[in-house]
């Protein structure tokens, strides 16, 4: 998922500092850094370009310590409530601040998943009839 999230974004700037939420006692820093490096390499290969000369810094942090991670946690919690319980009131509250939500498992409209944005609002009516695709 990390490779998909960053696949077209790691060639723009010279330096990236990416903060990930730390969960439990294990550090996923190396695994995340490897996924980001693979995303960079795949972008270069896909567009027949030299790999971006940018530095990647991965910082694990607890959500309680980083305000932006707290905000992301709330957004994700709101989306989870929609998908698991059918409650869209929390998504409705944060929707004006959202640019894009990608449901990679719902392939009703395209093989790459369903995109929700300003043109296609994410709410309960949008996910009714949702079909799931599993690669496992």
C-alpha positions in Angstrom: 0.0 0.0 0.0 2.9 2.4 0.7 4.2 1.9 -2.8 0.8 2.7 -4.3 0.4 5.8 -2.1 3.8 7.3 -3.0 4.3 5.8 -6.5 3.9 9.1 -8.4 5.1 11.5 -5.7 8.7 10.8 -5.0 10.3 12.6 -7.9 9.1 16.1 -7.2 11.2 17.3 -4.3 14.9 16.9 -3.3 14.1 15.8 0.2 11.2 13.9 1.9 10.6 13.5 5.6 7.8 11.1 6.1 6.3 10.5 9.5 4.5 7.2 10.1 2.5 6.3 13.1 4.3 3.9 15.4 2.2 1.0 16.6 3.4 -1.1 19.6 7.0 -1.6 20.2 8.2 -2.7 16.8 9.8 -0.3 14.4 8.7 -0.6 10.8 11.1 2.1 9.7 13.3 -0.2 7.4 10.3 -1.9 5.8 8.7 1.5 5.1 11.9 2.9 3.7 12.3 -0.1 1.5 8.8 0.3 0.1 9.4 3.9 -0.6 12.7 3.1 -2.5 10.9 0.5 -4.5 8.2 3.1 -5.4 10.9 5.5 -6.6 12.6 2.8 -8.7 9.4 1.7 -10.3 8.5 5.2 -11.2 11.8 5.7 -12.9 11.4 2.4 -14.7 7.9 3.1 -15.9 8.8 6.5 -17.3 12.3 5.5 -18.6 13.9 8.2 -16.4 16.9 8.3 -14.2 15.9 7.5 -10.6 15.1 10.7 -8.6 18.0 12.0 -6.6 16.0 12.7 -3.5 16.7 11.7 0.1 14.1 9.8 2.1 13.8 10.1 5.8 11.3 7.9 7.6 10.4 8.9 11.1 8.3 6.7 13.4 6.2 8.5 16.0 3.3 8.0 18.3 0.1 9.7 17.3 -0.1 11.3 20.7 3.1 13.2 20.0 2.4 14.5 16.4 -0.8 16.5 15.7 -0.9 15.7 12.0 -0.9 11.9 12.9 -3.8 12.5 15.2 -5.8 14.2 12.4 -5.0 11.3 10.0 -6.1 8.8 12.7 -9.4 10.6 13.0 -9.9 10.6 9.2 -9.2 6.9 9.0 -11.4 6.2 11.9 -14.3 8.0 10.2 -13.8 6.0 7.0 -13.6 2.8 9.0 -16.9 3.6 10.7 -18.5 4.1 7.3 -17.2 0.8 5.9 -17.7 -1.3 9.0 -20.9 0.1 10.5 -22.5 2.1 7.6 -22.3 5.3 9.6 -21.4 8.2 7.3 -21.9 11.1 9.8 -18.2 11.2 10.7 -17.0 11.1 7.1 -19.5 13.9 6.3 -17.8 16.0 9.0 -14.3 15.6 7.5 -15.2 15.3 3.8 -14.7 19.0 3.0 -11.0 18.6 4.0 -10.6 15.4 1.8 -9.1 15.4 -1.6 -9.1 11.8 -2.4 -10.0 8.4 -0.9 -9.1 5.3 -2.9 -11.0 2.1 -2.3 -8.6 -0.4 -4.0 -10.8 -3.3 -3.2 -14.0 -2.0 -4.9 -13.5 -2.7 -8.6 -17.1 -1.9 -9.8 -15.9 0.9 -12.0 -12.2 0.2 -12.7 -9.6 -2.4 -12.2 -7.5 -0.1 -10.0 -10.3 0.5 -7.6 -12.9 3.3 -6.9 -11.8 6.9 -6.4 -13.8 9.2 -4.2 -13.2 13.0 -4.5 -15.1 16.2 -4.9 -16.9 14.8 -7.9 -17.8 11.4 -6.3 -18.6 11.9 -2.6 -17.8 9.1 -0.2 -20.9 8.3 1.9 -23.1 5.3 2.6 -25.1 5.5 -0.6 -21.7 5.4 -2.6 -20.6 2.1 -1.0 -23.9 0.3 -1.2 -23.5 -2.6 -3.6 -19.8 -2.5 -3.2 -18.0 -5.5 -4.4 -14.7 -6.7 -3.1 -11.7 -8.0 -4.9 -9.1 -9.9 -3.0 -5.7 -10.9 -4.2 -5.2 -13.3 -1.3 
